[in-house]
Amino acid sequence: MCVAIRGWLRGGRGVSRAPLRMTDVCLFSPSTPGRLRAALPRIASTWGGSISIAVVADVVGDPTRTASELEGLVSTLEGDVARVSIAVVEKLEEFGDDDHEPRFPVNFLRNIAREKCSELGATWVLAHDVDFECFAPNASAFLNDVSSVLRPGQRHALVVPAFELHARWSAKMNAKRDAIRNHRKRHTATLPAVTDVGTSDGNAFPAAFFESLIERDRDRVIEREMRTPLNLTFPYSDRERLRKLVDERRLSAGFQVRYFPRAHAPSNYNQWFSNVTCEPYRVAAHKHPWYYEPYVILRADMALPFDESFVTYGFNKVQYAHELAAAGFVFYVTKNAHTVHTNVHLTRAMANLRGKDLEKCLTHPAGSKDYRIARIGHSCIPAFFRRMQCAYGFTLSSLDFSLADDDVPVPQDLLFRLQSDENIVCYAGCVTDLEESTRTPGIATFRGGRWTNVTPRSDARRRKRGHCERFDGHIT
């Protein structure tokens, strides 16, 4: 059990304030309709705050058709649907498609979803992804962290640490959890019985037998030493359960900690699991960590927009954390919330990078085995850092490259690639300065169980960022 220490942040605790609600924090995310259909019921069941999702319509043209299809999805969600907003963005030709160069407007969608949080009355916003489920098991403690760290005028960001469910057992676990959720929709009792998804006749089994199925699958598929009983509905809802799952090697101690540790390792998972204190702690880095891409909570009135030149996959969240650091934001980590990647969907990078495009990237003389450096999205990185230097005085020397990782080129090679557009290959994930920005698509918004408005498409181009433009001018 961790210990709460009052007054950890000067001028924080003890300040009189109005009662806080989870809906004061708005989780926002980009998505596709297909992913949203699978993910939104899970997000709504684990996250008690507001939710704002922006998706691109399934087909080119009127977005209201896709919006109408999603209307039924919202009506089945657990909790108050008034806290949920879905913005369906018209699919434009310039967004590409699966058969040609995909240019999924991921950061444009993030900006739309973040703006819609204001319509839900949120004071704080959480930049998130729909592949994750977010938990705040102690709402009061979590809201205290949010209100204490993210006070008016403070350039602070509160990190929600990310974890990853091992794919080899997550599919079965998620299927059984969905079975429980579907059973709850059909019955008023709490959980007298559940239906195993493997049965063909739909017979109901006692919950104890359902638990034994989990144990059987675990013994057969995973390691035999695993014996921790699972809360079948929320098996990773608090720190103690997470700790046990990590010890039993069913959950990674940090998202992609083995594959690409620098992306989340600066959040310091050892300190997060420590029971010394429950209070938020500062990300301890002399300089901002290179390629750090945490999920962060910000004050809604201080949240910077995402750079819309990054599309599809690669660097789209990293640029946000880097620009926050350039604008003087200090990162803290909350111990009272976490988010878990449940391996439900194929990674978009691998789904979109294939065929001739993949071959071009792999065989190009400037290529690298690390797709994060030499493939999708990174043609915009040199221009991004030139703007960071001009706008904020933030240069490559402002970053910490010290985290050891054999899969990433040495800093000298990395710096060489980051300083010249010609050293970067594969432009699928970027709208470069040489191209026109996209037109302004139509948007259909569904909020609180009803239609709120439909904005028609405009041929006006989305505004590009200036070469020396900073977006924190509204911060006092």
N, C-alpha and C positions, 0 to 999 in steps of 0.2 A: 504494500500500500504506500503510495507516494504521499509526501507531506506538502500541504499548501502553505506558502510563505506570503503573508500579506505585505503589500507595499513594495513589491519587487521592482516596479517601475515608478520612478519619481512622479508624484502627482497623479498616480493611477487609482488604486483601490481607495475606497472611502469617499469618492466623489459622488454627490447626490445625482441620481439620474432616474429617468422614467423606467418602468419595468420593461425588460427586453423580451423579445419573442424570437423564436427560431426563424420566423418569416422575415425578420429584419435582415437576414443574410440570404442573398439570392445566388444560387448556383447557376452559372450560365455555361453553355457549351454549344459547339457546332455538331452537326450530325447529318446523316442521310435518312430518308424515311424508313428504309429497311432496318438500319441499326436502331433507330428510335423505337420502332415497334417492339423490338426485343429488349431494349435497355430501359425504356422509361418506366415500366412497371416496377423494375427492381430499384431504380433510383428513387422513385416516389415512396417505396416501402422502407428504405433505409435512411433517407434524408428528410428531416422534418421542416426544412426551410423552404423558401420560395425556389422555383425552378423556371429557368428561361432557356429554351432551346431554339436554335435557328437551323433550318434544314433547306436544302435545295430540292425543288420539286422533282418528281420522278421523270417527267417528260418536258420537252421544250414547250413553252407557251404558258397558258393561264395556270397560276399556282393554286387556284381554289379547288381544283379536283383533288390534288394531293391533300390539301387542308381538310376537305370533307372526309376523306378516308381516315385521317388522324383524329377527327372529332370523336369517333366511337372509342378510340383508344383512351382518350383522356377521361371519358365517362366511367371507365372501369378501374381507375386508379384508386389506391388506398389513400385515405386522408382527404383533406379539403382541396378540391380541384381549383378553387379560386386562387390558389398559390402557384398555379402552373400557367405558363405562357409559351405558346409555340408560334414561331414566325416562319411561314413557308415562303421561301424566296423563289421567284420565277427562274427557271433554268434557261440560261442564255447560251447561244452557240459558242461564245468565247470561253465558256466553262469547259469545253471539250466533252469527250465521252469515253467510254471504256475501250472503244476500238481505235481511237486516235489519241493524241496527246492529252492526258487528263490534266485539267487545271482546276481542281476542286478549290473553290474560294474559301479556304478554311478560316483565314483571319478576317475576311469580310463578314462571314457568318458569326464569328466571335464578337465582332463589334456590334452587329445587329442584336445579338442575344443580350449583350451587356446593356445596350440602350433600353431594351425592353424591361430590364430589371427595374428601371426607374418607374415604369407604369405599375409595377407590383409594390411600390412604396418601400423598396429596400434601402437600408442605410449603408450596407456593405455588400460587396460582390465577390464571389468565389469563381475564379477561372478554372474550368474543369473539362473533362472529356467523358463522353457517354459510355466508354468502355469500362469505366470505374464506378464503384459503389462507395458513397461517402457516408461515414458514420460519425456521430457526435453523441456517444452513449450517455454522457452527463451534460445535458443541454445548458444547465445553469453555469457549470464550470467553463464550458466552451464559450458561452456568451460573455462571461467575465473576461476571458482571454481576449476576445474580439474587441470588446469595448475599452479594455485597458491599453492594449497595444495600438489600436487604430483609433486614436482620439483625433478630434478636429485639428487640422493643420499639421499633424505629424506625418512625416514622410516615412511611414513604416509599412511593411508587407508581412502578413502572417502566413507562414507556410503550413499547409496540411500535408504531412508526410504520406508518401505513396508506397504501397506494397503490391506484390504480384502473386497470385495464386498459381501453383504449378499446373501446367496444362494437362499433365498425365492423369489427373484426377478431377480437375475442375468441371469437365463436361458432365460427368455423372453427378457430381455434387450439385451443380446448377440445375440439372434436370429434376432432381429430387426436390430441390427448394421450390422450383416452379410448380411441381405437383402439389406441394403443401399450400402454396399461394392460391392455386386454382381451387383446391378443396375448400379453403376459407371463403372463397367467393360463393360457393354453392351451399354452404352450411352456416348456420348461426352459431353453433357450438364452437368452443375455442379450438380444439383439435382432438376429437375423440378417435378419429381414424384418418388415414391418408391412403391414397391410391398409388401403388408403385407403378412407375412409368413403363416398366418392363412387362407388365401383364397385358394380355390381349383381351381379357373379358371384363376388365375394369372393376374387378372385385376389390373391396376395401379391406385393408389389413390394419390390425392394431398398430398404434404408434411404436410399441416396443418391437414388433416384428420389423417395422420400417427401419428402426435404428439398427437392427441386426443386419439388414441388407447393406447398410453403410459399412459396418464392421467387416462383413464378408468381402465386399469389394476392396476395402482397404487392405485386408490381409493378402488378397490374391494379386492385387496390382501394385501396391506400394510396399514399403518395408514392414516386416512383421512386428517390429518393436512399437509400432504406432498403436496406442491404446487410449488416447484422450477422447472422452465422450464429446459428442458434438451437439451444439445447439443447431438443430437442422435448419431452422429458419434464418438465423444470423450466426453462422459459425465463426465469424471473425469480426464481431461487433465491438470488442473492447480490447484493451492492451494485454490483459492477462491471457485471453484466448489467442490473440496474435502471437504472444510469446511462446505458447505451447506449440502452435502450428509451425513456427519458425524452428523450434528445437527438434521437431519431428520431420523437418525437411519437406513439409507440405506447402509452405509459404516462404517466399524469398524475403530476407531481411532487408527490404528496400526494392523498389521497382527497378528491374533490369540491373540489379546490383552485380551480377556476374557477367552479363553481356556488355553493359556500358555503364560502369559504376559512376563515372563523373557526372552523369545527368542528375543524380539524386543523392549521391553520397555526402555532399556538403551539409545535408540536413542532419547528419550525425545520428544514426539509428541507435547506436549504443547509448547515447545520452537520452534518447527518447524512451528507451526501455528502462532506464534507470529509475529507481524508486526514491531517489534522494529528494526530489521535489516535483510537484505537478505543474509548476509555473512555466510559462513560455521561456525559451532560451534563445539567445542570439546565435545566428549562423556565424561561427568563428572562422573568419577568413580575413587575412590582412588585405587582400584584394578580392574583387568579385570573382568567383570560380568560373573558369571557362566551361561553357556548355551546360551550366546549371539550368535546369528547366523545371523548377518546382511548381506545384499547384498552390496559388497564393490567394489570400483574401485581402482586399483593399477597401478603403472607403469609396463609396460610389462616386462621391464628388471629387475624388483625387485619382481615380483609375485612368491610366493613359490608354489611348486606343492601340490596338494591334496594328502592325505594319502590314497593309494589305498587298504589298508586292510579293509576299511569300504565299504561294498557293501549293496545293497538293500536300507534299510531305517534305520535311526537312527544315529545321531551324525556326519554324513558325512560333513555337513557344519560347525557344532560347532567346530570340531577339527581344521578346517582351521582358524577360528577367534582366537581360543586359541593359535595356533602356531604362528600366526602373532603377538599376544600380547607377547608371549614368546620370539620372535625374536626382540622385542623392537619397534614394530609398534604402532603409536598413531592414534586413530580413530577420524575422524571429520565427520560431517553430512552436506550434501549439502541441501540447501533450493530450489535449482533450478532444481531438478529432483525428481521423485518418481516412484514407481512401484506398480501395483495393481493386486492382485490375484482375478481372475474373476470366480472362482469356476466352471471351465469347466470340470475338471476331478476329479474322485474319488481319495482321498488321497491314495498314494501308500502303506502306512503303513497298512491301513485297507484292501486294496485289496489283499495284499500278506500274511497277518497274519490271517489265518483262519484254520478251521478244526482241525485236531489233533495237529498241531503246536500251534495254539491258545490255545487249551485246556491244553497242556503241560505247556505253559507259565502261564496260570491263576491258575493252581492247584499246581505248584511247590512251596515247602515250602519257597523258597527264592524269590518268586514272589512278585509283587507289583501292586497296581491298576494303577500306572503310567507306561505305556508301554515304555516311554522314559528312564526309569531307569532299568527296569527288562526284557525287551523283545528284539526285534530285534536290532542287531548292537552293543550292549553294552559289549559283551565279549572282544572286542578289547580296551575298554577304559582303563582298568588298565595298559595294556602294553603301550598304548599311553602316559599316564601320567608318566610312568617310563622313557620313552624316553625323554619326555619334561624335566624331572628333570635332567637326565644325560647330555642332550645336551645343555640345556639353563639355568639350575638351576631354572626352573619354576615348582613349586609344587602346591598341592591343596591349600596350605596356600596363594598362589599368587592370588587366585580367591575370588571374592566377592559373598557370598551366601545370602546376606541380603534381597533380594526382597521377600516379603511375598507372598506365594501362597499355598493354602490349598491342591492342587492336587499333590504337590511334597513332598516327604518325608523330614523330618527334617534333617538338615545338618549332625547330628551325624549318622543317618541311611544311608544317602547318602555317606558320607565319608567311612563308613564301606564297602559299596558295591563297591566303586571305587578303593579300595586298594588291592583287591584280586580277581583273575579270578574265583575262586570257588564260589564267592558270586553273580555271574552274571549268568543268565540262558538264553537259547534260542540263539543259535549261528548262526542263518540263515543270519544275516546281517554282517558277519565278516569273513575274511580270517585270521585265527589265526596264531601265530608263529609256531604251530605244523603242519601246512599244507603247501603244495607247492603252490607257486603263480601260476597264470594262464599262459598259453602259450601266445605268442605274436600273436594276430589275424591279418588277412589281413585287409587292410583299403582301401576303394575306396573314393576318394575325388572329389567333384563336386564344382567348384568355378567359380563365375562370369559367370554363364550360360553355362559352358563347363567342360568337364572332364579334370582334371589336372594330376592325377596319380593314380595308383593302386599298393599298397604295398602287396606282398604275405605274407601268414601266415608263421610263424617260430615256430619251436618247442622249441626255447629258452624261458625260463621262464622270466616273468616280474621281474625285480629286486626288491627285498624287501629292506625296509629301515633298516639300521643298528640300533642296540639297543641304540646307543648313537650318532646317526647321526643327524646333523642339516643341513637344506637345504638353509641357507641364506649365505653360504660362498662366493657367488659371489657378495654380496652387499658390497660396499666400504664405 
